[in-house]
C-alpha cells in the first residue's frame, strides 16, 4: 500500500499536467508602416536635406527582425503612392516599368496593404496600375462598387504562420467623397467601416477559421487617447468605435492621422500607429497559445522603432528608388522666378500675406472667378527669401495634388465660410498692450482659409460664429442674396476641413490643372515677382469711444 499510494499520486499529477504540457505557444511578429507617401530614401524634399525617415531605412530593420523572428507579418496602412515629389512625377510617367513604390514594397515582401484616401489623388488609372504592379494584395473591405455593391478591392487576406491562421481585414476611412472629386473615384462608394468589420470579423473567425484577427485600418482615433475627449475628427476616424463595438479583434493597426502611437489598449484592444513617411516601424509581438484545439492571443507587446541615423539604408530598396529620387531633385532644383523681396509666412494666420495673395491671384487669373479662397497648407512655413525661387519653393507651400474648381456661392454661404475660418481662434486676451490669440484645439491650421476679392474684418474677441464684420465686394456691403463665383481647390470644393457651406454648391467649372502646376507656370511667366499685399482682411476687435465726461457735453466757448 505504501508503494501503491505514491504511484497513484504520481499518475494523478501527470494527468493534471497534461493540459499544461499540451499547451503550445507561438509568437507572431507583426510589423507595420503607414502613410509612407512615396518616401523611400531618407530625404526631406521640401527643405533639400537629409531626414530621419524612409522605407529604405525601415527595410534594414525588417530584414534584421526576420533574422531573429520566425513568424513575421509585414503590413502597410495606406497613403503609399502619393506625397513626395517622386510620387507625383511617377503618376505622370507613361506606362512602362513598375511603380517604384510597388517595386520596393514587393522586394521587401509585404504581405498586404490597406488602401488610403490619397491613393485616389491621381485617379483610378494610376491607382490600379500601382496595385497591379504589387506582389501583395491591396485591401479595403468598405470600398464598394456603387453598381451592385460588390467590393472594389480584396476585403481580407489569410496567412498561416507557425500553424496559426491570421486574418488581416483591410479598411479605409469613409470620408473620401468629402475630399476627392468624383472624377478621381468614379463608380465607388464607401460603407461605414465599423459595419464592414461587424460583418467580416465573424466570417474570418468562423468560415475562414482564423485564430487571430488583425484589422489594418487607414483611419485614426477620434478621441485624444490621453484625455479620452473627442477631437472632432469622427467624420474620418473610426478606430475607437471599431474597438468598442466589434468583438473578436486581436489587434488594430491604424494610420491616416500621422500619429506616433505606441501600443495602447482601446476598449481592451491593442492599437498602434507608426507615424508617417517611414519615420518609425511599428512592431507588435502577439503571443498565441493553443490548447485543446483552441488558439488565443494571451499577450501583446509593442514598440516603435525609429528610422534615425543609427539605421543604415538598405541597398536593394535604395537602388529601386534612386533614379526616381534623382529625377525629383532635378525637377525641384529648377529656378523659375526671382523674388524682388521676401514673402514671409510666419504671420499668415494673423494678417494678410503676399504669399497667400499670390496663390489667390493665380487662382483668379486661371479661372476668371470673382473670388478665390486658399490657406497656408504647411503647419509652419518660413516663407520665401528674396532671390531665386525654385520649384521646391512652390512645392513647400503647396504639397498636395489639388485641382482647381469654381463653385457658386451666395452672400450667406460666403459669410459662413469666413466664420468657419475665423473659428480658428480659440481665445483672445490683452496682455502688455498686445492681443494674444490661442488657436482652437482640434482645428488644423491649414483649415484657416482667406478669401481674395472681398474685404472683411475678423473680431477674434467676439463669440465664434459672430466674428466676421464689414464684408464688402467692390466697396459695397455683401448681402445674403448676392451670388459670386469662387475658385477653390478640389479638396475644399467637397466641403472638407469643416467648410460645410461648400457642400452641395453648384460647380461652375472644374479644371484638370493642379494648382501647384498653375503656380509654377505663373512664376515662370512673371520672371520677377514682388511681395504685394492688398490687406483685404484684418484682425481687429470692435472699438468705440468711451462715454465722455459730463463736462465734455457742454458747448465749447466761442
C-alpha positions in Angstrom: 0.0 0.0 0.0 2.9 2.4 0.8 4.3 1.9 -2.7 0.9 2.0 -4.5 -0.2 5.3 -2.9 2.8 7.3 -4.2 2.4 5.7 -7.6 -1.3 6.8 -7.7 -0.3 10.3 -6.7 2.3 10.4 -9.5 -0.2 9.2 -12.1 -2.7 11.9 -10.9 -0.1 14.6 -11.1 0.7 13.5 -14.7 -3.0 13.6 -15.7 -3.4 17.0 -14.3 -0.3 18.2 -16.1 -1.5 17.0 -19.5 -3.3 20.3 -20.4 -0.4 22.4 -19.4 2.0 20.1 -21.3 -0.2 20.2 -24.4 -0.5 24.0 -24.5 1.7 25.4 -27.3 2.8 29.0 -27.6 3.7 30.7 -30.9 4.9 34.3 -31.1 3.8 36.2 -34.2 5.7 39.4 -35.0 3.5 42.0 -36.8 5.4 44.9 -38.5 3.6 47.9 -39.8 4.4 51.0 -41.8 1.7 53.6 -42.8 1.5 56.9 -44.7 4.8 56.4 -46.5 3.6 59.0 -49.0 6.2 57.8 -51.6 9.1 58.4 -49.2 11.7 55.7 -49.8 15.1 57.5 -49.2 15.8 59.5 -46.1 15.4 62.9 -47.7 13.3 66.0 -47.0 12.3 67.2 -50.5 10.8 70.5 -49.2 14.0 71.5 -47.4 16.5 69.7 -49.6 18.3 67.9 -46.8 18.7 64.5 -45.2 15.9 63.3 -42.9 15.2 60.5 -40.4 12.6 58.6 -42.4 12.1 56.5 -45.5 11.3 52.9 -46.5 14.9 52.2 -47.2 15.8 52.5 -43.5 12.6 50.6 -42.5 13.8 47.8 -44.8 17.0 47.4 -42.8 15.1 46.9 -39.6 12.6 44.5 -41.3 15.5 42.3 -42.6 17.2 42.3 -39.2 13.9 41.3 -37.4 13.3 38.5 -39.9 16.7 37.0 -38.9 15.7 36.6 -35.3 11.9 36.1 -35.5 10.5 33.1 -37.3 6.9 34.2 -37.9 6.8 37.8 -39.3 3.8 39.6 -41.0 4.7 42.8 -42.8 1.8 45.2 -43.4 1.2 48.8 -44.6 -1.6 51.1 -43.6 -2.0 53.1 -46.9 -1.4 56.5 -48.4 1.5 55.0 -50.1 1.8 56.2 -53.7 1.2 60.0 -53.2 3.1 62.6 -51.3 6.8 63.1 -52.1 7.6 64.7 -55.5 8.9 61.4 -56.8 5.3 60.0 -56.4 3.8 62.9 -58.3 6.3 62.5 -61.1 5.7 58.8 -61.2 2.0 59.3 -61.7 2.7 61.4 -64.8 5.2 58.9 -66.3 4.0 56.9 -69.3 3.2 53.3 -68.6 6.2 51.1 -68.6 8.3 49.8 -65.7 6.6 49.0 -62.4 5.6 51.8 -60.0 8.7 52.3 -57.8 6.7 52.1 -54.5 5.1 48.8 -55.6 8.6 47.5 -56.7 10.2 48.5 -53.4 7.5 47.0 -51.2 7.3 43.9 -53.3 11.1 43.5 -52.9 10.7 43.8 -49.2 7.9 41.1 -49.3 5.0 43.0 -47.9 2.0 40.7 -47.0 -0.7 43.3 -47.6 -1.6 47.0 -47.7 -4.7 48.9 -46.8 -5.9 51.4 -49.3 -5.6 55.0 -48.2 -7.5 58.1 -49.2 -4.5 59.6 -51.0 -4.3 56.6 -53.3 -7.1 58.3 -55.2 -5.4 61.6 -55.7 -4.2 60.7 -59.2 -7.3 58.9 -60.3 -8.2 55.3 -60.7 -5.9 54.6 -63.7 -2.8 55.4 -61.7 -4.1 53.6 -58.6 -4.9 50.4 -60.5 -1.6 50.5 -62.2 0.3 50.6 -58.9 -2.0 47.9 -57.5 -1.3 45.6 -60.4 2.5 46.2 -60.1 2.3 45.0 -56.4 3.0 41.4 -55.4 0.8 41.8 -52.3 -3.0 42.5 -52.1 -4.4 46.0 -51.6 -7.2 45.6 -49.0 -10.3 47.8 -48.4 -13.4 45.9 -47.4 -15.6 49.0 -47.1 -14.8 50.4 -50.6 -17.6 49.2 -52.8 -18.8 49.5 -56.3 -21.8 51.7 -56.4 -23.4 49.5 -59.1 -24.2 46.2 -57.3 -22.4 47.0 -54.1 -19.6 44.5 -54.6 -16.1 45.0 -53.2 -13.8 47.2 -55.2 -10.7 45.7 -53.5 -9.9 42.5 -51.7 -11.6 42.6 -48.3 -9.1 40.5 -46.4 -6.2 38.0 -46.6 -5.5 34.9 -44.5 -1.9 33.9 -43.7 -0.7 30.8 -41.8 2.3 31.4 -39.6 3.7 28.8 -37.3 0.4 26.8 -37.6 -1.6 29.9 -36.6 -4.2 31.2 -39.1 -4.1 35.0 -39.2 -6.9 37.0 -40.9 -6.0 40.6 -41.9 -9.0 42.7 -42.6 -8.4 46.0 -44.6 -10.5 49.1 -44.0 -10.3 52.7 -45.3 -11.6 56.0 -43.9 -15.0 56.5 -45.4 -14.7 60.3 -45.9 -13.1 60.0 -49.4 -16.1 61.6 -51.1 -15.6 64.5 -48.7 -12.1 65.1 -50.1 -11.8 63.7 -53.6 -13.7 64.9 -56.7 -15.9 62.3 -58.3 -13.6 62.2 -61.3 -10.9 60.6 -59.2 -13.2 57.9 -57.7 -15.8 57.1 -60.4 -18.4 54.4 -59.6 -17.2 53.9 -56.0 -18.8 54.4 -52.6 -17.7 53.8 -49.0 -19.5 51.7 -46.5 -19.3 52.5 -42.8 -16.1 50.7 -41.8 -17.4 49.6 -38.4 -20.4 47.9 -40.2 -18.0 46.2 -42.6 -15.9 44.9 -39.7 -19.1 43.7 -37.9 -19.9 41.6 -41.0 -16.5 40.3 -41.7 -14.8 39.7 -38.4 -17.2 36.8 -37.5 -16.7 35.5 -41.1 -12.9 35.4 -40.5 -13.4 33.6 -37.2 -15.9 31.1 -38.4 -15.8 30.4 -42.1 -12.1 31.2 -42.5 -11.2 29.5 -39.1 -8.8 32.3 -38.2 -7.1 32.0 -34.8 -6.0 35.7 -34.9 -7.8 38.7 -36.5 -5.8 41.9 -37.3 -7.6 44.9 -38.7 -5.4 47.1 -40.9 -7.3 50.4 -40.9 -6.4 53.6 -42.8 -8.1 55.7 -40.1 -7.1 57.3 -36.8 -8.5 57.8 -33.3 -11.5 60.1 -33.0 -10.6 60.8 -29.4 -7.5 62.1 -27.6 -6.0 58.8 -26.1 -4.6 60.8 -23.2 -7.8 62.6 -22.1 -10.5 60.5 -23.7 -12.1 63.6 -25.1 -13.5 63.8 -28.7 -11.1 65.5 -31.1 -13.7 66.5 -33.7 -12.5 64.0 -36.4 -15.2 61.4 -36.1 -16.3 62.0 -39.7 -13.0 60.5 -40.9 -11.6 58.5 -37.9 -13.5 55.4 -36.6 -10.9 53.4 -34.6 -12.4 53.9 -31.2 -15.9 52.9 -32.4 -14.4 49.8 -34.1 -12.7 48.7 -30.9 -15.7 49.4 -28.8 -18.4 47.7 -30.9 -16.9 44.8 -32.8 -15.7 41.8 -30.7 -13.2 39.3 -31.9 -10.4 41.7 -33.0 -6.9 41.0 -31.6 -5.0 44.0 -33.0 -5.8 47.2 -34.8 -3.1 48.8 -36.9 -4.0 52.4 -37.7 -2.9 55.2 -40.0 -4.1 58.3 -41.7 -3.6 60.8 -38.8 0.2 60.6 -38.9 0.4 60.0 -35.2 3.2 58.0 -33.5 1.0 55.9 -31.2 2.8 53.3 -29.0 0.8 50.1 -28.4 -2.2 51.3 -26.4 -5.3 49.4 -25.4 -8.6 51.0 -26.6 -11.6 49.3 -25.1 -9.3 46.4 -24.4 -8.0 46.1 -28.0 -4.3 46.7 -28.7 -3.9 49.7 -31.1 -0.8 51.2 -32.6 0.2 53.7 -35.4 3.7 54.3 -36.9 3.5 58.0 -37.7 4.3 58.9 -41.3 6.9 58.7 -44.0 8.6 55.6 -42.5 9.9 57.7 -39.6 9.2 54.6 -37.4 8.4 51.0 -37.8 5.7 49.6 -35.5 6.4 46.2 -34.1 3.9 44.1 -32.2 4.6 40.7 -30.9 1.5 38.6 -30.3 1.9 35.5 -28.2 -0.7 32.9 -29.3 -1.4 30.0 -27.0 -3.0 26.8 -28.4 -4.6 24.3 -26.1 -7.3 21.7 -26.8 -7.5 22.8 -30.4 -8.3 26.5 -29.4 -5.8 29.3 -30.1 -6.0 32.7 -28.5 -3.7 35.7 -28.0 -2.5 35.8 -24.4 0.0 38.6 -24.7 0.7 41.6 -26.9 3.9 43.6 -26.7 4.7 46.6 -28.9 7.3 49.2 -29.7 8.0 51.9 -32.2 11.5 51.6 -33.9 12.8 54.9 -35.2 14.4 55.3 -38.6 17.2 57.6 -37.3 20.8 57.9 -38.3 21.7 54.7 -36.5 19.8 52.7 -39.1 21.6 52.1 -42.4 19.9 52.4 -45.8 19.0 49.1 -47.4 20.9 48.9 -50.7 18.3 47.0 -52.7 15.4 49.3 -51.8 17.6 52.4 -52.3 18.6 51.2 -55.8 15.0 50.9 -56.8 14.2 54.4 -55.6 17.4 56.1 -56.8 16.5 57.1 -60.4 13.1 58.4 -59.3 14.8 60.4 -56.5 17.3 62.0 -58.8 14.6 62.9 -61.3 12.7 64.6 -58.5 15.7 66.5 -57.3 16.4 67.8 -60.8 12.8 68.9 -61.1 12.7 70.6 -57.7 16.0 72.5 -58.2 14.8 74.2 -61.3 14.8 78.0 -60.8 11.6 79.5 -62.2 11.5 83.2 -60.9 13.2 85.8 -58.8 11.6 87.3 -55.7 12.2 91.0 -55.5 11.7 90.8 -51.8 10.9 88.4 -49.0 7.5 86.6 -48.9 7.1 85.9 -45.2 4.6 83.3 -44.0 5.1 83.3 -40.2 2.1 85.6 -39.7 -0.1 84.3 -42.5 -2.8 83.3 -39.9 -2.7 86.7 -38.2 -2.7 89.1 -41.2 -2.9 89.2 -44.9 0.3 87.9 -46.6 1.9 88.3 -50.0 2.3 84.5 -50.2 -1.3 83.7 -49.9 -2.2 86.6 -52.1 0.0 85.1 -54.8 -1.9 81.8 -54.6 -5.3 83.5 -54.7 -4.3 85.8 -57.6 -3.1 82.7 -59.5 -6.5 81.0 -59.0 -8.3 84.1 -60.0 -6.2 84.6 -63.2 -6.7 80.9 -64.2 -10.5 80.9 -63.7 -11.8 84.4 -64.1 -13.8 83.9 -60.9 -14.8 86.8 -58.8 -13.4 85.4 -55.5 -10.7 82.9 -54.5 -10.1 81.0 -51.3 -6.9 79.3 -50.1 -4.8 78.6 -47.0 -1.3 78.1 -45.9 -1.1 74.4 -46.2 2.0 73.6 -44.1 1.5 73.8 -40.4 4.6 76.1 -40.2 6.5 77.7 -43.0 9.4 80.2 -43.2 8.1 81.8 -46.4 10.3 82.7 -49.4 13.5 84.7 -49.2 14.5 87.4 -51.6 16.2 85.9 -54.6 15.8 82.8 -56.8 12.5 80.9 -56.4 12.6 77.2 -57.4 10.0 74.5 -58.0 10.9 73.3 -54.5 9.8 76.6 -53.0 6.4 76.1 -54.7 6.2 72.5 -53.6 6.9 73.6 -50.0 3.8 75.8 -49.8 1.6 73.6 -52.0 2.5 69.9 -51.3 -0.9 68.5 -52.3 -2.2 67.4 -55.7 -5.3 69.5 -55.7 -7.1 70.6 -58.8 -8.9 73.9 -59.3 -12.7 74.2 -59.1 -15.1 77.1 -59.5 -18.2 77.0 -57.4 -21.2 79.3 -57.0 -21.8 80.8 -53.5 -24.3 83.4 -52.3 -23.5 86.0 -49.6 -24.9 83.9 -46.8 -22.6 80.9 -47.7 -19.7 83.3 -48.1 -20.2 84.6 -44.6 -20.4 81.0 -43.3 -17.1 80.2 -44.9 -15.4 83.2 -43.4 -17.0 82.4 -40.0 -15.6 78.9 -40.1 -12.1 80.2 -40.8 -12.5 82.7 -38.0 -13.3 79.9 -35.6 -9.6 79.0 -35.7 -9.1 81.5 -32.8 -10.0 79.8 -29.5 -9.5 82.7 -27.2 -8.2 86.3 -27.2 -6.8 88.3 -24.3 -5.0 91.6 -23.9 -1.6 91.4 -22.3 1.2 94.1 -22.2 -0.6 96.0 -24.8 -0.9 93.1 -27.2 -3.8 90.9 -28.2 -2.8 87.3 -27.5 -4.6 84.7 -29.6 -4.8 80.9 -28.9 -5.6 78.6 -31.8 -8.6 76.3 -31.4 -7.7 72.8 -30.3 -8.6 70.2 -32.9 -8.8 72.6 -35.8 -5.8 72.1 -38.1 -4.0 75.3 -39.1 -4.4 74.6 -42.8 -8.1 74.8 -42.4 -7.8 78.6 -41.8 -8.6 80.0 -45.2 -8.5 83.5 -46.5 -10.7 84.9 -49.3 -9.5 87.3 -52.0 -11.9 89.5 -53.9 -13.8 90.8 -50.9 -12.6 92.9 -47.9 -13.5 91.9 -44.4 -12.6 92.2 -40.7 -12.3 89.5 -38.1 -13.0 90.2 -34.5 -11.4 87.4 -32.6 -12.7 88.6 -29.3 -16.3 88.0 -30.4 -18.1 84.6 -30.0 -17.4 82.1 -32.7 -20.0 82.4 -35.5 -20.3 86.2 -35.0 -16.7 87.3 -35.7 -16.7 88.4 -39.4 -17.7 92.0 -40.0 -17.8 94.5 -42.8 -17.7 92.0 -45.7 -17.6 94.2 -48.8 -17.4 93.5 -52.6 -16.1 96.4 -54.6 -16.8 98.7 -51.7 -20.4 97.6 -51.2 -21.7 95.5 -48.2 -22.3 91.9 -49.3 -26.0 90.9 -48.9 -27.2 87.3 -48.3 -28.8 87.1 -51.8 -25.7 88.2 -53.7 -24.1 85.5 -55.9 -20.4 85.0 -56.6 -18.1 82.6 -58.4 -15.5 81.3 -56.0 -12.2 79.5 -57.0 -11.2 76.8 -54.5 -9.1 73.6 -54.6 -10.8 70.3 -55.2 -10.4 69.3 -51.6 -12.3 72.3 -50.3 -14.9 72.0 -53.0 -16.1 68.8 -51.3 -16.6 70.8 -48.1 -13.5 69.3 -46.4 -11.9 70.8 -43.4 -15.2 71.8 -41.8 -16.3 74.0 -44.7 -19.8 72.5 -44.7 -21.2 75.6 -46.5 -19.4 74.4 -49.7 -21.2 71.1 -49.8 -23.8 70.9 -52.4 -22.8 74.2 -54.1 -23.1 74.3 -57.9 -19.9 73.6 -59.7 -19.4 76.1 -62.4 -16.2 74.7 -63.8 -13.6 72.0 -62.9 -10.1 72.0 -64.2 -7.6 69.2 -64.7 -4.8 71.5 -63.9 -3.2 71.1 -60.5 -2.8 74.3 -58.5 0.9 73.7 -58.0 1.4 73.5 -61.7 -0.5 76.7 -62.2 1.7 78.5 -59.7 4.9 77.2 -61.4 3.7 78.4 -64.8 2.7 81.8 -63.4 6.1 82.3 -61.8 7.9 81.2 -65.0 5.9 83.8 -67.0 6.4 86.6 -64.5 10.2 86.2 -64.2 10.3 88.6 -61.3 7.7 88.6 -58.5 7.1 91.4 -56.0 5.7 90.8 -52.5 2.5 92.7 -52.8 -0.2 92.5 -50.1 -3.5 94.3 -50.5 -4.6 93.9 -46.9 -8.1 93.0 -47.9 -8.7 91.3 -44.5 -7.6 92.3 -41.0 -7.8 91.1 -37.4 -9.4 93.9 -35.4 -11.7 93.9 -32.4 -14.7 96.2 -32.1 -13.7 99.7 -31.0 -15.7 102.7 -29.8 -15.3 105.9 -27.8 -15.7 105.7 -24.0 -18.7 107.7 -22.8 -17.4 111.3 -22.5 -17.4 113.1 -19.1 -20.4 115.3 -18.4 -18.3 118.5 -18.7 -17.4 117.5 -22.2 -21.1 117.7 -23.2 -21.1 121.5 -22.6 -20.8 123.7 -25.7 -17.4 125.0 -26.4 -16.9 128.7 -25.8 -16.7 130.9 -28.9 
